[in-house]
Amino acid sequence: MDFVSTRGTKDYKIEEVLTKGIADDGGLFIPTELPSFTYNDLNDTQSLQDMALRFLQPFFKSSSLEESLSEIVNEAFSFAIPTETISPGYSIMELFHGPTAAFKDVGARFLASCMSRLNAKQLRPLVVLVATSGDTGGAVAAAFNDLPNAKVVVLFPEGKVSKRQEKQLTCWGNNILSLSVKGTFDDCQKIVKKAFLDDELSTNYRFSSANSINLGRLLPQSVYYAYSSMSHYRSSGIKPSYIIPTGNLGNGLACVMARDMGLPIGNIILAVNENKLIVDYLNGAEWEPRRSIETLANAMDVGSPSNMERLSSFYGDINSLNDCISAITISDNMIEREIKRSYSEDHIILCPHTATASHTYHELGSDLKKDNEWIVVATAHPAKFETIVEPLIGQDIPIPPELASILDKPSSMHSINACMDEFKDILNKNMH
Ligand SMILES: *Cc1c(COP(=O)(O)O)cnc(C)c1O
């Protein structure tokens, strides 16, 4: 299969797409066409790994990774992704059973497994740059930790991630460099974008990105929508609709792509926090990049979601976009109320991100509720955000074992200003 940039027509192969992360013209990689499946094609895929292999094969056809794909999916999809029914027509898909207790483990592990194979024959080590608003960096660092021939530089906004998130960003081995940046997530992302375009840096380093702009993270994320929608459809004959906590729009786009490929998926609603550019845009506002606002759902504090460029390249004008998705903004106040409500009424402890989607479900009009079956996507384990959630529910949250083992490790990080020169300096001192 061939890939192109959202801004150009040059063809790329999957190997380049994964290692470059971003196209030479600054655009995002997309497949020239999406494969399409019938329900029959996928009917015999019982396990998540079976589905992953079947679903991803077309993207890797005739590539150097084709033969290892089955190993890669087994490495990446190494933890369960259960969907629990809460009440008739309402389920929660739990994406947080991986090593860093957030859905980003799926994409990060898949990408790391691909990259470690692609890099086996290269001399210069690969430097993976990750700007993170909280969860991405930890998932990527965990996935690449101690992999040969690859280094990771994690940039996160100083003081804007939770203590436990910070631990997940800073507790790794020698091949992970953690930078605490005095600025916002957008400042971190700007540094990464500039680094890619910097001539001096790109002669010295072979950069790649593991942000959700990397298609190697997006593709495996479509797999859990394929798996859960097929399971739901097989057992009920109904196409489930999804409500997805959304920041940079990677997870939401993955669901849209799965539906476009023929999977039985009904409506898709994006729940965003007070960073609501997507909502305003769907209501007719211009797409003008905004500064991010800090909210309780910090992994969704994204002023200008990068993946809109991909979504728009699939759907073009605003009317077709409005036919394909809808979006709702949820305030911090609503997040707090929903965490309390869900604990007392449904006996479920939600993380602040998942609370945006859960709140959205509970506020749906009765027609939408009656005519559809809904799956709320749980993107992180609440124990990652204990300082927010515990006071609201008046209870300690049990820590899952993977998270507990990380919290015992020592941290190491460098603090820098949001400035390119300081970034270069610290990189040159630490990457040799
Ligand atoms: C990253 C993240 C999100 C947002 O996902 P996008 O793919 O960036 O839209 C939501 N919830 C959690 C817990 C996250 O870590």
The ligand as a Tripos MOL2 file, in Angstrom:
@<TRIPOS>MOLECULE
LIG
   15    15     1     0     0
SMALL
NO_CHARGES

@<TRIPOS>ATOM
      1 C1         -4.2080   11.3190   24.9900 C.3       1 LIG1
      2 C2         -5.4040   11.1030   25.8160 C.ar      1 LIG1
      3 C3         -6.6600   11.4790   25.3520 C.ar      1 LIG1
      4 C4         -6.8540   12.1850   24.0240 C.3       1 LIG1
      5 O1         -6.5920   11.3200   22.9530 O.3       1 LIG1
      6 P1         -6.3210   11.9220   21.4860 P.3       1 LIG1
      7 O2         -5.9930   10.7360   20.6590 O.co2     1 LIG1
      8 O3         -5.1650   12.8550   21.6200 O.co2     1 LIG1
      9 O4         -7.5590   12.6090   21.0770 O.co2     1 LIG1
     10 C5         -7.7580   11.1980   26.1380 C.ar      1 LIG1
     11 N1         -7.6240   10.5920   27.3470 N.ar      1 LIG1
     12 C6         -6.4220   10.2130   27.8140 C.ar      1 LIG1
     13 C7         -6.3450    9.5690   29.1470 C.3       1 LIG1
     14 C8         -5.2690   10.4430   27.0750 C.ar      1 LIG1
     15 O5         -4.0910   10.0730   27.5510 O.3       1 LIG1
@<TRIPOS>BOND
     1     1     2 1
     2     2     3 ar
     3     2    14 ar
     4     3     4 1
     5     3    10 ar
     6     4     5 1
     7     5     6 1
     8     6     7 2
     9     6     8 1
    10     6     9 1
    11    10    11 ar
    12    11    12 ar
    13    12    13 1
    14    12    14 ar
    15    14    15 1
@<TRIPOS>SUBSTRUCTURE
     1 LIG1         1 GROUP 0 **** ****
